[in-house]
């Protein structure tokens, strides 16, 4: 039985979410809280498996509460937001600080139609309950497992495609902030994230990285020492024309029904760059990225994956490892080092 704490300053939302969650017999709400301070105390007292956390609350907001919870007793947290502009910015920061995911209320702060999201909320609660709690808030580990010899340093045109899902914003920040300002490759970041949060995520990365970061735009060139982040509602592909590498945005449905698709990004990079492509697969649920890494490896590129044991959600890197297409499996710290050394 998964035990839950519901945190929202609206009594209607607390009651509605409790009813919604307990409609699934595997879930039980063991407590509610009306503000972030009460949430921190009840996490300490009740030790829930998952916290559903509102953002805009009096006394203590959701981001501050999340920071305290992660410091005192790391617990899987789902952020639930009404998504005004301030919420979108703070929600992106919550993801960077270790929130498992963000759910957008269907009609604002007090959503009388919250039951419309029943399936999504319950599914994400179950994903959150399954994450590796030991890795919540952790940034790296020291172990390194070499599966094959890594490629030599790359020469000529180079691109690094980094894919992630659950737990990705924190891991992505660790990787990109560790690269040098002289980094001589283009970077494409593909993070499973709501389109509303991507601009704030990109802006946050820009503030922590030694090079420029921006949301990808149609037909802009890929440039060494610059990272582009895939929009949440479009696949971001790499196209080569007359020796130039440019962004292509696509709304084509992917086999896994995921936007943006890591598979599509890596496959297009493999076609455009060949041996100059490096694929990096971080934490996440599901299998997105495994097929793309296989295609990239077959094109002569280099493939790196985060050690599943160090991931918040090990599904994506493990799926690629199972396909035997990964050159090296490394901790986050060593992944950043390996990418920097190759490029």
C-alpha positions as CSV (number, residue, x, y, z in Angstrom):
1,X,0.0,0.0,0.0
2,X,1.5,3.3,-1.1
3,X,1.1,6.0,1.6
4,X,0.6,9.6,0.5
5,X,0.7,13.1,1.9
6,X,-1.5,15.7,0.1
7,X,-0.3,19.3,0.4
8,X,-2.6,22.1,-0.8
9,X,-3.8,25.4,0.7
10,X,-7.4,24.7,-0.6
11,X,-9.5,22.5,1.6
12,X,-11.5,21.6,-1.5
13,X,-8.4,20.4,-3.4
14,X,-7.2,18.4,-0.4
15,X,-10.5,16.6,-0.1
16,X,-10.9,16.1,-3.8
17,X,-7.3,14.7,-4.2
18,X,-7.8,12.4,-1.3
19,X,-11.0,11.0,-2.8
20,X,-9.3,10.7,-6.3
21,X,-6.2,9.0,-5.0
22,X,-8.0,6.5,-2.7
23,X,-10.3,5.4,-5.6
24,X,-7.2,3.3,-6.4
25,X,-7.1,0.5,-3.7
26,X,-3.3,0.5,-3.8
27,X,-3.1,4.1,-2.6
28,X,-3.8,5.5,0.8
29,X,-3.7,9.2,2.0
30,X,-2.2,9.1,5.5
31,X,-2.3,12.9,5.9
32,X,-2.9,16.3,4.5
33,X,-1.3,19.7,5.0
34,X,-2.4,23.3,4.2
35,X,1.1,24.9,3.8
36,X,4.7,24.0,3.2
37,X,5.7,24.3,6.9
38,X,3.0,21.8,7.9
39,X,4.1,19.5,5.1
40,X,7.7,19.4,6.3
41,X,6.5,18.5,9.8
42,X,4.1,15.8,8.6
43,X,6.8,14.2,6.3
44,X,8.9,14.0,9.4
45,X,6.0,12.5,11.4
46,X,4.2,10.3,8.9
47,X,7.0,9.2,6.6
48,X,4.8,9.0,3.5
49,X,6.0,7.2,0.4
50,X,5.0,10.1,-1.9
51,X,4.1,13.7,-1.4
52,X,1.7,15.6,-3.7
53,X,2.8,19.2,-3.3
54,X,1.1,22.5,-4.3
55,X,3.4,25.4,-5.1
56,X,1.6,28.7,-4.2
57,X,0.8,28.5,-0.5
58,X,1.0,30.9,2.4
59,X,3.5,30.5,5.3
60,X,5.9,28.4,3.2
61,X,5.6,27.8,-0.5
62,X,6.1,24.5,-2.3
63,X,9.7,25.1,-3.5
64,X,10.9,25.9,0.0
65,X,9.1,22.9,1.5
66,X,10.6,20.7,-1.1
67,X,14.1,22.0,-0.3
68,X,13.6,21.2,3.4
69,X,12.1,17.8,2.7
70,X,15.0,16.8,0.5
71,X,17.5,18.0,3.1
72,X,15.8,16.2,6.0
73,X,14.2,13.1,4.6
74,X,14.4,12.7,0.8
75,X,10.9,11.6,-0.4
76,X,9.5,11.3,-3.9
77,X,7.5,14.5,-4.6
78,X,4.9,15.3,-7.3
79,X,4.4,19.0,-7.8
80,X,0.8,20.0,-8.5
81,X,0.4,23.6,-9.9
82,X,-2.2,25.9,-11.3
83,X,0.4,27.1,-13.7
84,X,0.5,30.8,-13.7
85,X,3.7,32.4,-14.9
86,X,5.3,32.4,-11.4
87,X,4.2,28.7,-10.9
88,X,5.9,27.6,-14.2
89,X,9.2,29.2,-13.1
90,X,9.1,27.7,-9.6
91,X,7.9,24.3,-11.0
92,X,11.0,24.2,-13.2
93,X,13.1,24.9,-10.1
94,X,11.3,22.1,-8.2
95,X,12.3,19.7,-10.9
96,X,15.9,20.8,-10.6
97,X,15.8,20.3,-6.9
98,X,14.6,16.7,-7.2
99,X,10.8,16.7,-7.7
100,X,9.9,13.5,-9.7
101,X,7.4,15.3,-11.9
102,X,5.0,18.2,-12.3
103,X,1.3,17.9,-12.9
104,X,-0.7,20.9,-14.1
105,X,-4.1,21.5,-12.6
106,X,-6.7,21.5,-15.4
107,X,-8.3,24.9,-14.5
108,X,-6.2,26.9,-12.2
109,X,-5.4,26.9,-8.5
110,X,-8.8,25.5,-7.4
111,X,-9.7,23.0,-10.1
112,X,-13.2,21.7,-9.6
113,X,-12.6,19.3,-12.6
114,X,-9.4,17.7,-11.1
115,X,-11.0,14.3,-11.6
116,X,-10.3,14.7,-15.3
117,X,-6.6,14.0,-14.4
118,X,-7.4,11.0,-12.3
119,X,-5.5,8.5,-14.6
120,X,-2.5,10.8,-15.0
121,X,-2.2,11.6,-11.3
122,X,-2.5,8.0,-10.2
123,X,0.0,6.8,-12.8
124,X,2.5,9.4,-11.8
125,X,2.1,8.6,-8.1
126,X,2.9,5.0,-8.9
127,X,6.0,6.0,-10.9
128,X,7.1,8.3,-8.0
129,X,6.6,5.5,-5.5
130,X,9.0,3.3,-7.5
131,X,11.9,5.7,-7.8
132,X,15.2,5.0,-6.1
133,X,14.8,7.1,-2.9
134,X,18.5,6.6,-2.1
135,X,19.4,8.7,-5.1
136,X,17.0,11.5,-4.4
137,X,19.1,14.6,-4.1
138,X,22.3,12.8,-4.9
139,X,24.4,14.1,-7.8
140,X,27.0,11.4,-8.5
141,X,28.7,8.2,-7.5
142,X,32.2,7.0,-7.8
143,X,31.8,3.7,-9.5
144,X,32.6,3.2,-13.1
145,X,31.8,0.1,-15.3
146,X,33.5,-0.1,-18.6
147,X,31.6,-2.3,-21.2
148,X,33.7,-1.5,-24.2
149,X,36.7,0.6,-25.1
150,X,35.6,4.2,-25.4
151,X,36.2,6.1,-28.6
152,X,39.3,8.2,-29.2
153,X,39.0,11.9,-29.0
154,X,36.7,13.2,-31.7
155,X,37.9,15.4,-34.6
156,X,35.9,17.5,-37.0
157,X,32.1,18.3,-36.5
158,X,30.8,17.0,-33.2
159,X,27.4,16.9,-31.4
160,X,26.5,15.6,-28.0
161,X,22.8,14.5,-27.6
162,X,21.8,14.1,-23.9
163,X,18.5,12.4,-23.2
164,X,16.6,12.1,-19.9
165,X,13.2,11.8,-18.3
166,X,12.3,11.4,-14.6
167,X,15.0,13.0,-12.4
168,X,16.6,14.4,-15.5
169,X,16.8,18.2,-14.7
170,X,19.0,17.6,-11.8
171,X,21.2,15.2,-13.6
172,X,21.3,17.4,-16.7
173,X,22.5,20.3,-14.6
174,X,25.3,18.2,-13.2
175,X,26.5,17.2,-16.6
176,X,26.3,20.6,-18.4
177,X,27.7,22.7,-15.5
178,X,30.8,20.4,-15.4
179,X,31.7,21.0,-19.1
180,X,34.4,23.7,-19.8
181,X,33.7,27.0,-21.5
182,X,36.0,25.9,-24.3
183,X,33.7,23.0,-25.1
184,X,34.0,22.4,-28.9
185,X,30.9,20.5,-29.7
186,X,27.2,21.4,-30.2
187,X,24.8,20.1,-27.5
188,X,21.2,19.0,-27.9
189,X,19.3,18.4,-24.6
190,X,16.2,16.3,-24.8
191,X,14.3,16.3,-21.5
192,X,10.8,14.9,-21.1
193,X,9.1,18.0,-19.7
194,X,5.9,20.0,-20.2
195,X,6.3,22.7,-22.9
196,X,5.4,25.4,-20.3
197,X,8.4,24.6,-18.2
198,X,11.1,24.3,-20.9
199,X,12.0,28.0,-21.2
200,X,12.6,28.3,-17.5
201,X,14.6,25.1,-17.5
202,X,16.8,26.4,-20.3
203,X,17.2,29.7,-18.6
204,X,18.3,28.0,-15.4
205,X,20.8,25.8,-17.2
206,X,22.2,29.0,-18.9
207,X,22.8,30.5,-15.5
208,X,24.8,27.4,-14.4
209,X,26.7,26.5,-17.5
210,X,29.8,28.2,-18.9
211,X,28.3,28.5,-22.4
212,X,25.0,29.6,-24.0
213,X,21.8,27.6,-23.5
214,X,18.5,28.3,-25.3
215,X,15.3,26.6,-26.4
216,X,15.7,25.1,-29.9
217,X,14.2,27.1,-32.8
218,X,13.3,25.9,-36.3
219,X,16.3,26.2,-38.8
220,X,18.8,27.7,-36.3
221,X,22.3,26.4,-36.7
222,X,23.9,24.0,-34.3
223,X,27.1,25.8,-33.0
224,X,30.1,24.5,-31.0
225,X,30.0,25.6,-27.4
226,X,26.2,26.1,-27.4
227,X,23.4,24.0,-26.1
228,X,19.8,23.9,-27.4
229,X,16.9,22.4,-25.4
230,X,14.1,20.5,-27.2
231,X,10.7,22.2,-26.8
232,X,8.3,20.1,-24.8
233,X,5.8,19.8,-27.6
234,X,8.1,19.1,-30.6
235,X,10.7,16.6,-31.5
236,X,14.1,18.3,-32.1
237,X,16.0,16.8,-35.0
238,X,19.4,17.4,-36.5
239,X,19.5,18.1,-40.3
240,X,22.6,18.4,-42.5
241,X,22.5,20.5,-45.7
242,X,25.5,21.7,-47.7
243,X,27.8,21.1,-44.7
244,X,25.6,23.0,-42.3
245,X,23.9,21.4,-39.3
246,X,20.5,22.9,-38.4
247,X,17.5,22.4,-36.1
248,X,14.4,20.8,-37.4
249,X,11.3,20.7,-35.3
250,X,8.7,18.0,-35.9
251,X,5.3,17.1,-34.5
252,X,5.3,13.6,-36.1
253,X,4.0,11.0,-33.7
254,X,6.7,8.8,-32.3
255,X,6.3,5.0,-31.7
256,X,6.4,5.6,-27.9
257,X,4.0,8.6,-28.1
258,X,6.5,10.8,-26.3
259,X,7.3,14.4,-27.0
260,X,10.2,15.2,-27.3
261,X,11.6,11.9,-28.4
262,X,15.2,11.0,-27.4
263,X,15.1,8.2,-30.0
264,X,14.3,10.7,-32.8
265,X,17.0,13.2,-31.8
266,X,19.7,10.6,-31.5
267,X,18.8,8.9,-34.8
268,X,18.9,12.2,-36.6
269,X,22.2,13.1,-35.0
270,X,23.6,9.8,-36.1
271,X,22.6,10.4,-39.7
272,X,23.9,14.0,-39.8
273,X,27.1,13.6,-37.8
274,X,28.1,9.9,-38.1
275,X,31.2,9.2,-36.0
276,X,31.1,12.8,-34.7
277,X,27.9,12.0,-32.7
278,X,28.0,11.3,-29.0
279,X,24.8,10.0,-27.2
280,X,24.4,10.3,-23.5
281,X,21.4,8.7,-21.7
282,X,20.6,9.7,-18.2
283,X,17.9,8.8,-15.7
284,X,14.3,8.1,-16.8
285,X,11.4,5.7,-16.9
286,X,10.6,3.6,-20.0
287,X,12.7,2.9,-23.1
288,X,13.0,6.2,-25.0
289,X,16.6,6.6,-26.1
290,X,17.5,2.9,-26.3
291,X,16.8,2.5,-30.0
292,X,18.3,5.9,-30.8
293,X,21.5,4.9,-29.0
294,X,21.6,1.7,-31.0
295,X,21.3,3.6,-34.3
296,X,23.9,6.1,-33.2
297,X,26.3,3.3,-32.3
298,X,25.8,1.6,-35.6
299,X,26.7,4.9,-37.4
300,X,30.1,4.9,-35.7
301,X,29.2,7.3,-32.8
302,X,30.0,7.0,-29.2
303,X,27.4,6.0,-26.6
304,X,27.5,6.7,-22.8
305,X,24.9,5.9,-20.2
306,X,24.4,6.8,-16.5
307,X,24.9,3.8,-14.2
308,X,21.3,2.7,-13.4
309,X,22.3,2.2,-9.8
310,X,22.9,5.9,-9.5
311,X,19.7,7.0,-11.3
312,X,16.4,8.2,-9.7
313,X,14.7,6.1,-12.4
314,X,16.9,3.4,-14.1
315,X,14.6,2.3,-16.9
316,X,16.0,4.4,-19.9
317,X,19.7,3.7,-19.4
318,X,19.0,0.1,-18.5
319,X,17.0,-0.5,-21.7
320,X,20.0,0.8,-23.8
321,X,22.4,-1.4,-21.8
322,X,20.2,-4.4,-22.4
323,X,20.6,-3.7,-26.2
324,X,24.4,-4.0,-25.7
325,X,24.9,-0.7,-27.6
326,X,26.6,1.3,-24.8
327,X,30.3,2.0,-24.8
328,X,30.6,3.0,-21.2
329,X,28.4,3.1,-18.1
330,X,29.5,5.8,-15.7
331,X,28.4,7.9,-12.7
332,X,27.2,11.4,-13.5
333,X,30.6,12.9,-12.5
334,X,32.5,10.6,-14.7
335,X,30.1,11.0,-17.6
336,X,30.8,14.8,-17.7
337,X,34.5,14.1,-17.5
338,X,34.3,11.5,-20.3
339,X,32.3,13.8,-22.6
340,X,34.7,16.7,-22.0
341,X,37.8,14.5,-22.6
342,X,36.4,13.1,-25.9
343,X,35.4,16.5,-27.3
